[in-house]
Amino acid sequence: MNVRDFYFDLPQELIAQDPLEDRSASRLLVLDKHTGEIEHRHFKDILDYLKKGDCLVINDTKVIPARLFGVKEGTEAKIEILLLKRRENDIWETLVKPGKKAKVGTVISFGEGLLKGTVIDVVEEGNRLIQFSYEGIFEEILDQLGQMPLPPYITHQLQDKNRYQTVYAKNEGSAAAPTAGLHFTKELLKKIQEKGVEIAHVTLHVGLGTFRPVKVDEIEAHHMHSEFYIVEEEEAKKVNDAKRNGGRIVCVGTTSCRTVESASTEDGILKAGSGWTEIFIYPGYHFKILDCLITNFHLPESTLIMLVSALAGRDHVLHAYEEAVRERYRFFSFGDAMFLTDRKDQGTVN
């Protein structure tokens, strides 16, 4: 299967640069994964498509302000780093720009010495391992000095850090937000629960690999990035009970989808535990847990549009994307949403 099979033409002006004031006011394209039939709604209407007995799976990871700007001690050269993953205690794997100025032994000062980092190793893909030193609590210093690691296609400055967090974000560790969850408000989640829909929390710390392009022609040769996930016993039980009782498993975002599909057995039982997932979902994949998916509109030729195509079929998905472009939907992280479902097995639509 060729990467060009997942290309679509996207006008630059449809890339959303700012979040809407009202999270749930974004638009919602509802796609029947079997027939390709499309409906145009607003996100708060998701309530109409969920029914008692369903289980909504959300990723409660929290984005850290992982972008830091510092200077190289001794030269005053400016260096930008992005925290990717904590290896142990105060040692982080990072992306450094410009990398040529960050050789092993380089000391970088942030916030006039409030935080210092020493490059101790160069690892896969040129990433640097940096050991940090500071006085106080690392997370508090990071909150003071760091900026949100917005995707490269967002050029506007984010005025409120919380707008790149879901309202249920809890477990710190992501370098990017699980953006499908940005559409939910606490009020909407409460209404969903009142309808009899179970809400299960999982954690997957989103890495920057989610933005990396597929650099091979044949997608089967693509090596997927790894991300750390956690599924608690109580949350796995919610999913398994819903599945056993005939409810649908509705994942919020590709990260929740990758978590439950990674942590499940071949016969569709979600197992509690933690680990690293490198699962790459593309057409031909057989879903073990997920029934429906809430997601944003993704980049052309990305692993994310391939995942969506595995659920609803490439032709249906590309047709829906063409329709979204015609209807001037907003794309990517701060954009509008899709709901991939089966209309004959959904809640009552008003």
C-alpha positions as CSV (number, residue, x, y, z in Angstrom):
1,M,0.0,0.0,0.0
2,N,1.5,3.3,-1.1
3,V,1.7,6.4,1.0
4,R,0.3,8.5,-1.9
5,D,-2.9,6.5,-1.5
6,F,-3.6,8.7,1.5
7,Y,-3.0,12.1,0.0
8,F,-5.7,14.8,-0.2
9,D,-5.4,18.5,-1.2
10,L,-5.8,20.8,1.8
11,P,-5.9,24.6,1.4
12,Q,-3.6,26.2,4.0
13,E,-6.3,28.5,5.3
14,L,-8.3,25.6,6.6
15,I,-5.6,24.7,9.2
16,A,-7.0,26.0,12.5
17,Q,-4.5,28.3,14.2
18,D,-6.6,29.1,17.4
19,P,-9.0,27.1,19.6
20,L,-12.7,28.1,19.6
21,E,-13.8,29.9,22.7
22,D,-16.5,27.2,23.3
23,R,-14.8,23.8,23.1
24,S,-18.0,21.9,22.2
25,A,-19.1,24.5,19.5
26,S,-16.8,22.9,16.9
27,R,-18.3,21.2,14.0
28,L,-18.8,17.4,13.8
29,L,-18.8,15.4,10.6
30,V,-20.5,12.1,11.3
31,L,-19.4,9.3,9.0
32,D,-21.1,5.9,8.7
33,K,-18.1,3.6,8.6
34,H,-20.0,1.0,6.5
35,T,-21.9,3.0,4.0
36,G,-19.9,6.3,3.8
37,E,-23.0,8.3,4.5
38,I,-22.2,11.8,6.0
39,E,-24.0,14.1,8.3
40,H,-23.0,17.6,9.4
41,R,-23.5,18.5,13.0
42,H,-21.9,20.3,15.9
43,F,-19.8,18.6,18.5
44,K,-22.2,19.0,21.4
45,D,-24.6,16.8,19.2
46,I,-22.3,13.8,20.0
47,L,-24.7,13.2,22.8
48,D,-27.4,12.2,20.3
49,Y,-25.1,9.5,18.8
50,L,-24.2,7.8,22.1
51,K,-26.5,5.4,23.9
52,K,-26.9,3.8,27.3
53,G,-24.5,0.9,27.7
54,D,-21.8,2.4,25.5
55,C,-18.3,3.0,26.9
56,L,-16.4,6.2,26.1
57,V,-12.6,5.7,26.4
58,I,-10.7,8.9,27.1
59,N,-6.9,9.5,27.3
60,D,-6.2,11.5,30.5
61,T,-2.6,12.3,29.7
62,K,-1.5,15.9,30.5
63,V,0.8,17.9,28.2
64,I,3.9,19.3,29.9
65,P,5.2,22.8,28.8
66,A,8.0,20.9,27.1
67,R,9.6,23.6,24.9
68,L,12.5,25.4,26.6
69,F,14.7,28.2,25.2
70,G,18.2,28.5,26.6
71,V,21.8,29.6,25.9
72,K,24.9,27.5,25.6
73,E,27.3,28.3,28.5
74,G,30.5,29.9,27.4
75,T,29.2,31.1,23.9
76,E,25.7,32.5,24.6
77,A,24.5,30.7,21.5
78,K,20.7,30.2,21.6
79,I,19.5,26.7,21.8
80,E,15.9,25.3,21.8
81,I,15.1,22.0,23.3
82,L,11.9,19.9,23.4
83,L,11.4,17.3,26.2
84,L,10.4,14.0,24.6
85,K,10.4,11.4,27.3
86,R,11.8,11.1,30.8
87,R,14.4,8.3,30.9
88,E,15.1,8.4,34.7
89,N,14.8,11.0,37.4
90,D,16.3,14.2,35.9
91,I,17.5,12.6,32.6
92,W,15.3,13.3,29.6
93,E,15.5,12.4,25.9
94,T,15.2,15.6,24.0
95,L,15.1,17.1,20.5
96,V,17.6,19.9,20.3
97,K,17.9,22.8,17.7
98,P,20.5,23.4,16.4
99,G,21.9,19.9,17.2
100,K,25.4,20.8,16.1
101,K,25.7,23.1,19.0
102,A,24.8,20.4,21.5
103,K,27.7,18.0,21.6
104,V,28.2,15.7,24.6
105,G,29.4,17.8,27.5
106,T,27.6,20.9,26.4
107,V,25.9,22.8,29.3
108,I,22.7,24.8,28.5
109,S,21.3,27.4,30.9
110,F,17.6,28.3,31.1
111,G,16.0,31.2,32.9
112,E,19.4,32.8,33.7
113,G,20.5,29.6,35.5
114,L,17.3,28.7,37.2
115,L,17.6,25.4,35.3
116,K,20.7,23.9,33.7
117,G,21.0,20.9,31.4
118,T,24.1,18.9,30.4
119,V,24.2,16.8,27.2
120,I,25.3,13.3,28.3
121,D,24.7,11.3,25.1
122,V,23.4,11.3,21.5
123,V,20.9,8.6,20.8
124,E,18.5,7.4,18.0
125,E,17.7,10.0,15.3
126,G,20.1,12.5,16.8
127,N,18.1,13.1,20.0
128,R,20.1,14.2,23.0
129,L,20.0,12.8,26.5
130,I,20.1,15.8,28.9
131,Q,20.7,15.6,32.6
132,F,19.0,18.6,34.4
133,S,20.2,20.3,37.6
134,Y,18.1,22.8,39.6
135,E,17.0,23.8,43.1
136,G,13.4,23.2,44.0
137,I,10.7,21.1,42.1
138,F,11.4,20.4,38.4
139,E,7.7,20.5,37.4
140,E,7.3,24.0,39.0
141,I,10.4,25.3,37.2
142,L,9.2,23.8,33.9
143,D,5.8,25.4,34.4
144,Q,7.6,28.8,34.9
145,L,10.1,28.5,32.0
146,G,8.5,26.2,29.5
147,Q,6.1,26.7,26.6
148,M,3.5,24.4,25.2
149,P,5.0,22.3,22.4
150,L,2.4,23.2,19.7
151,P,2.6,21.3,16.4
152,P,4.7,22.9,13.7
153,Y,1.7,23.8,11.6
154,I,0.4,26.1,14.3
155,T,2.1,29.5,14.0
156,H,0.0,31.6,16.4
157,Q,1.1,32.1,20.0
158,L,-1.3,30.2,22.4
159,Q,-2.7,32.8,24.9
160,D,-3.9,30.2,27.5
161,K,-1.9,27.1,28.1
162,N,-5.0,25.2,29.3
163,R,-6.5,25.4,25.8
164,Y,-4.0,22.7,24.7
165,Q,-5.2,20.4,27.5
166,T,-8.3,18.4,27.8
167,V,-10.6,19.2,30.7
168,Y,-9.8,15.7,32.1
169,A,-6.0,15.9,31.7
170,K,-4.4,14.4,34.8
171,N,-1.2,12.4,34.3
172,E,1.7,14.5,33.1
173,G,4.0,13.2,30.4
174,S,2.9,14.2,26.9
175,A,4.7,16.3,24.3
176,A,1.5,16.8,22.4
177,A,-2.2,16.8,23.3
178,P,-4.7,14.1,22.5
179,T,-6.6,16.6,20.5
180,A,-9.9,14.8,19.9
181,G,-10.5,15.3,23.6
182,L,-10.2,19.1,23.3
183,H,-13.8,19.3,22.2
184,F,-15.3,18.0,25.5
185,T,-16.4,20.3,28.3
186,K,-17.1,19.1,31.8
187,E,-20.8,19.8,31.3
188,L,-20.9,17.7,28.1
189,L,-19.2,14.8,29.9
190,K,-21.7,15.0,32.7
191,K,-24.6,14.8,30.2
192,I,-23.0,11.8,28.6
193,Q,-22.7,10.0,31.9
194,E,-26.3,10.9,32.8
195,K,-27.4,9.2,29.6
196,G,-25.9,5.9,30.9
197,V,-22.7,6.0,29.0
198,E,-19.7,4.6,31.0
199,I,-16.5,6.7,30.8
200,A,-13.2,4.8,31.0
201,H,-9.8,6.5,31.5
202,V,-6.6,5.3,30.0
203,T,-3.2,7.0,29.7
204,L,-1.0,7.2,26.7
205,H,1.8,9.8,26.7
206,V,1.8,11.3,23.2
207,G,5.2,11.7,21.7
208,L,6.4,14.0,18.8
209,G,6.5,10.9,16.6
210,T,2.8,11.5,16.0
211,F,3.8,14.4,13.8
212,R,6.6,12.6,12.0
213,P,5.9,12.1,8.3
214,V,5.9,8.6,6.7
215,K,9.2,8.6,4.8
216,V,8.8,5.4,2.9
217,D,6.8,4.7,-0.2
218,E,5.3,1.5,1.0
219,I,3.6,2.1,4.3
220,E,4.2,-1.5,5.5
221,A,7.9,-0.6,5.8
222,H,7.2,2.4,8.1
223,H,8.6,2.0,11.7
224,M,6.1,3.4,14.2
225,H,7.3,5.5,17.1
226,S,6.9,4.1,20.7
227,E,4.7,5.6,23.3
228,F,4.1,4.7,27.0
229,Y,0.6,3.6,28.1
230,I,-1.2,2.7,31.3
231,V,-4.5,0.8,31.7
232,E,-5.8,0.5,35.3
233,E,-7.7,-2.6,36.4
234,E,-10.9,-0.7,37.2
235,E,-10.9,1.0,33.8
236,A,-10.2,-2.2,31.9
237,K,-13.2,-3.7,33.7
238,K,-15.5,-0.9,32.5
239,V,-14.5,-1.6,28.9
240,N,-14.8,-5.3,29.2
241,D,-18.2,-5.1,31.0
242,A,-19.6,-2.8,28.3
243,K,-18.3,-5.1,25.5
244,R,-19.7,-8.2,27.2
245,N,-23.1,-6.5,27.6
246,G,-23.4,-5.5,24.0
247,G,-22.3,-1.8,24.4
248,R,-20.1,-0.1,21.9
249,I,-16.5,1.0,22.7
250,V,-16.2,4.6,21.5
251,C,-12.6,5.8,21.6
252,V,-11.8,9.5,21.9
253,G,-8.8,10.0,19.6
254,T,-6.3,7.8,17.9
255,T,-4.3,7.6,21.2
256,S,-7.1,6.0,23.1
257,C,-7.6,3.7,20.2
258,R,-3.9,2.7,20.0
259,T,-3.9,2.1,23.8
260,V,-6.9,-0.3,23.9
261,E,-5.8,-2.1,20.8
262,S,-2.3,-2.6,22.1
263,A,-3.4,-3.8,25.6
264,S,-6.1,-6.2,24.4
265,T,-5.9,-10.0,23.8
266,E,-6.7,-11.4,20.3
267,D,-10.2,-12.3,21.5
268,G,-11.0,-8.7,22.5
269,I,-10.3,-8.6,26.3
270,L,-8.7,-5.4,27.5
271,K,-5.9,-6.3,30.0
272,A,-4.8,-3.9,32.8
273,G,-1.1,-3.0,32.8
274,S,1.5,-0.7,31.3
275,G,4.1,-0.8,28.6
276,W,5.3,0.7,25.3
277,T,3.3,0.5,22.2
278,E,4.5,0.7,18.6
279,I,1.3,-0.5,17.1
280,F,0.8,0.8,13.5
281,I,-2.9,0.6,12.4
282,Y,-3.6,0.8,8.7
283,P,-6.1,-0.7,6.3
284,G,-6.4,-4.5,6.7
285,Y,-6.1,-4.2,10.5
286,H,-8.8,-6.1,12.5
287,F,-10.0,-4.1,15.5
288,K,-10.2,-6.2,18.6
289,I,-11.9,-3.6,21.0
290,L,-12.8,-0.4,19.3
291,D,-16.2,0.0,17.6
292,C,-16.5,3.8,17.0
293,L,-14.0,6.6,16.9
294,I,-14.1,10.3,17.7
295,T,-11.2,12.1,16.0
296,N,-10.0,15.3,14.4
297,F,-9.0,15.8,10.8
298,H,-5.5,14.7,10.1
299,L,-2.5,15.5,7.9
300,P,-2.4,14.0,4.4
301,E,-0.3,10.8,4.2
302,S,0.0,10.6,8.0
303,T,-0.2,7.5,10.1
304,L,-3.3,9.0,11.7
305,I,-5.3,9.1,8.5
306,M,-4.2,5.6,7.8
307,L,-5.6,4.5,11.2
308,V,-8.9,6.2,10.4
309,S,-9.0,4.5,7.0
310,A,-8.5,1.1,8.7
311,L,-11.8,1.7,10.5
312,A,-14.0,3.2,7.8
313,G,-12.2,2.4,4.5
314,R,-9.8,4.6,2.6
315,D,-12.4,5.6,0.0
316,H,-15.0,6.6,2.6
317,V,-12.5,8.6,4.5
318,L,-11.0,10.4,1.6
319,H,-14.5,11.2,0.3
320,A,-15.4,12.6,3.8
321,Y,-12.2,14.7,3.8
322,E,-13.1,16.1,0.4
323,E,-16.5,17.0,1.7
324,A,-14.9,18.6,4.8
325,V,-12.7,20.8,2.6
326,R,-15.7,21.8,0.5
327,E,-17.7,22.7,3.6
328,R,-14.7,24.6,5.1
329,Y,-14.2,22.5,8.1
330,R,-11.2,23.5,10.3
331,F,-8.4,21.0,10.3
332,F,-5.8,19.5,12.7
333,S,-5.2,20.0,16.4
334,F,-7.5,23.1,17.0
335,G,-9.9,22.1,14.3
336,D,-13.2,20.3,14.0
337,A,-14.1,16.7,14.7
338,M,-15.3,13.5,13.0
339,F,-17.3,10.7,14.5
340,L,-16.9,7.3,12.7
341,T,-19.8,5.2,13.7
342,D,-22.4,2.7,12.5
343,R,-25.7,4.6,12.1
344,K,-27.9,1.5,12.4
345,D,-26.5,0.9,15.9
346,Q,-26.3,4.4,17.4
347,G,-28.3,6.5,19.8
348,T,-31.5,8.4,18.9
349,V,-30.7,11.3,16.7
350,N,-32.9,14.3,17.1
